């Protein structure tokens, strides 16, 4: 598999290099990247409405979806911290540690699938996972529905968000509402977006050098599109396997597909807002973005990037930080005497 992956990577880099000689830097960049749109995209089988998005926002911040009553979606995907939690791996129920670094929720609607290994088809399916995972929120669908139905305001919100249902308070509709809200968590209008839209002076000379180096060295083959990643799966260590401390012997997508070609493969992470979403990689073991760039050069490309290229790429990546979502923390509906009590066991 590695030989085939290296061959494909070399062909892509060669093809890109030939094309680069014939077009301007901005034109080259537009062949790989698209600006983050200002508004949320349409969701498959889940039309966006104000009522659904508003309900999803409440649920996203509500820790009562967890068994302990302490953990919400925002705990591990903190909107004030770039959409993640700034930890190597997240802390869940009973202070347990998860197996992988929490990816940012920002712009995640553009990913081919969710989680590092792509085991969730979309954000709705993804939102069900942490709620039920023993190491995360440690709850059950039945208990979640019982909790929501015990709160009259939530019952009314569900009726407005899902008027076509005679009994709208369901675990699936909880997930659909959270998906609708998360689809709005976009970070448009970064300096790189402005450049892609034609503002030549949006990037300085060093940042443009970094963009050129990013494309010339083949980085854009795995990190392209609107999200600068998240569009496909790639083996970690195409040329050289990083230290075990970084890989954690995680077999990646292989655990989902049981296909040999997927061993050590992961969904390429988005590089949007990458400068504020440390630490890096599925293990969260690398805290320096500069170090992460060097590791990717050796592990994926088989090259030792020059110090100038590393510094330039670092400068370029910092321009992908977009306008962060400004979300007013909601006042959640109050519990009633019928609302299940928190359980810490």
N, C-alpha and C positions, 0 to 999 in steps of 0.2 A: 504494500500500500504506500509506503514512504517513497519508493522509487517513482511510482506513478504520480504521486502528489508533487514531488520535486520537478518532474518533467512538465506537468501542467503549469506549475508556478513559473518555471523558466520560459515557457512559451508565452505566457501572459505578460511577463516582464519584457520580453523581446518585442512582442507585438505593440505593447504600450510605448516602448522607446522609439520605435519607428514612427508611430503616430505623433509623438511629442515633437519630433523634429519638423513637423509640417503644420503645427498650429500654435496659437498663442497659449500662454499659461491659463488664462481664464477659459478659453475654449476647451483646453485639455481637462480642466477641473469640472466643467459642465458635462463632460462625457462620463464622469464617475459619480458626481454628487448632485443632489437637489436640495434647495433650501427647505427648511422646516416650514410647513404652511402655518398661516395665522389661526386657522380654525380646525376643529377635530374632523377626521375623515368619517365617512359613513361606515357603520359596523354591519357585518353580516348577521342577518336575522335578529338585530337588536337596534331598532330605530332610536335615534337620540331625541329626547324631549327634555324640556326644562325640568319637569317634575321628576323624571327618572335620574337626571344628573344631580339634582338637589338631594334626592333620597340617597343616591350613591355616595355623595359627599358626607352625609351624616353617618352612613354605615362605615365609610373608610376610617373615620375618626373614633368610632364607637368601640371601646375595649370590652364591652359586654358580649361581643361576638366570641370572645375567648372564654375558656372555662374559669380562668382566674379572675376575669374582669379587669385585667391589667394591660393586656396586649391588644393593640389595634393594628390595622394595615399600616397606619402611619408610624408605628413603632419601628418597623424594619425598613419602611420606605418613606422616610421623613421628608416632607415637602420643604422644610427649612434647611435640609442638608443635601440638596441636590437629588432628592428622590431615593436615597439609600440611608444607611444608618451609621456610616463611618466606623464600622467594626470589621475585623477580619471575617468573622462569621457571626450571625445574629444570635442574641440571647433570647431564648424562648421560655416555655412553661417550666416552672421549677428551676430556673437558672440553667437549663440545659443549653448546650451549644449546638447550632445547626452544622451541617456538613460542608456548606458552601457559602461564599460571600453573597450578600443580597444585591442583586442588580438594581440599577436605578429604574424607577417606574416612569420617569420622564421620557416621553416620546416612544414608550414601549409598545404603543398601539401599532407602530410601523414594523415591528419584528415579525419574522416568519412564524414564530411560535414563542412560547414563554418558558422560563427557567433556562438554566445553562444547557440542559440536555434536550430542551424542546419538548418535554413530555406533556405540556399543556398546549392545546391548539390555539387558544386565544386568552384574552384577559379574564373573561368570565370563568373559563375552566381553571385558570391559574388561581383566581381568588378563592376557589373552594379548597385548594390544597393546603395552604397554611392554617386555615380554620380547623381542619381535621387532623393535621399532623401532630403527633404526640410531642414532638420536640419543639413545636411552635405554639399554636393557640390551644391545642389539645381539646377541641370541642367536637360535638356531633351535629349533623344537620337537624336532627330532631330537637336537640336542646336549643339550637339557634332559633328555630321557628317558634318554639315555646317562649323564648325570651322576647322575640319581636312581637308576638301576638299578645303578650302580657302588657304591652305599652300602647294604649289607645292612639297616641299620636302617630306611631309607626304604622298601625293598621290603616289609618287614614292616608298617610303618605303612600303606602303601597297601592291603595285603591286608586289614587290619582295617577300614579306612575304606570300602573298596569290595569287600566279600566276594562280591558277585554276579559279579565279573569273574574270568576265568581268567588274564588278564594285566592287572592293575589299574594298573600304572605307565604312564600315558598323559598326553599333554599336556592333553587335555580334563579328565582327573581331577585333574591339578594345579590347573587353573583352578577346578574345582568345589570343591576343598578350600579354596582361597584365598577363594572367594566365601563359603563357609560361615563361615569365621573373620571375614571383614569384616562379615558380617551381624550379628555380635555387638558390633560397635564402635559402641555407642549412647551418647548422653549425656542420660539422663533427669534428672528432678528438678531442673531449673533453677527459679529463682524465678518465671519466667513460667509454667512448667508447674504449679507450686503454685498460682498465681493461677487458671489455667484449671480447676484441680480444686476451686476454691472458697475458697482462702485469701485473703481480701480484703486482708489486711495484708502479703501477700508482695511487693507493689509499693508504693513510696511515692508521694506526690502527684506528684512530677516525672515519675516513670516511667509513671504512669497518664496523665499529660498527653501523654507521648510515644506511648503506645499509641493514644490517641485521635487524635493528629495523624497517626500512621502509617496509620490506617484512613481518616480523613477526607480525606486528601490522595491516596488511591488507591494507596498503596504495597502494601497487602495484596492488591490484585488480582493482582499478579505474585508475591508472596511470601506464600503461605498454605499451609494443610495442616499435616501433622505436621512437615515439614521447613522450613516457611516459605520455600518455593521448591522448585525441582527438579521441578515437576509439569508444566511446559509450556515452550514456546519463545516468545521475544519479541524484536522488533528492538531493537537498542541504538541509541538516538537516535530514538525515536518522534517527538518534536517537534523536537529540536535535536541534531545530531550533535556529540559531544564532540570535543576536539582530536585530531588525528591521532596525537599522542604516546600518547594513551590507547587509541584504536581500533586503531592499528597497521595500518590498512587491511585488517583481518581480515574476510572476508566471512561467517564463521560457518557456520551450518548449510547455507548455499547450496552449499558445497563437497561436502556429503554428498548433498543431494537434487537439486541443479541446478534448483531451483524459484525463480523470481524473488521470491516472497513470503518466502522464507527468507534473502534477502540481508541480511547483518548481524544475523541472528537468532541468539540463543544460549539455551541452557537457563537459566532463571533460577536463580541460585545459591542454595543454602540460606543463610539468615541465622542458623541455629543456631550458637552459639559464634563469631559474626562478629567479636566484639571481640578474639579471640585467633588469628584466621586471616588476618591481614594478610600481604602486600599484597592489593589488591582489583582486581576486574575481570579479564577474560580475559588482559589484557596484564600485569597485576601492576604497573602503573605508578603506582598511587595507594596510598600507605602510610597515609594518615590516614582513619579511618572517618568523621570529621566531614566531610572534604572529599568523600568518596564519597557521603555523603547529599546534599550540595549538588548534586553533579553529576547524581545521579539525579533530583533535583527539576527541574532545567532540561532534561535530556536526555529524560526519559521523561514528565514531567508538564507541562512548559512553564511552570513557575512558579519564582519565586525564594522559597524557603522562608525564613520569618523566622528570625532568630537564635534566638529563643525556641523555635520549632518544631524547629530543627536540634538544639539542645542537649537538648530533651526527647526527641526520637527517639533520639538517641545514648544517653541514659540508659536508655531502654526497651530498646534492642537489647543493652545489656550484661547485661540480666536473662535473656537467652536462653542464656547459658553454663551448660551442664549439668554433671553429675558426669562427669568424664573417665574413660575406661576405665583400669582399673588392671591392666596386663599385666606379668607377670613375664617378663623377657627370657629366652628359652629357650636351653638348651644344645643346640646343633645336633649331629646325627650326624656323626661324623668321616669325612673323605675316606679313600679307599683308593688303592692304586697304580694302579687302573684309572680313577680319577676324572679327567676331562679337566682339564688345567692351565689356569690363567688366561691369557687372551690380551689384550694391550692394543692390538693393531693394529686 
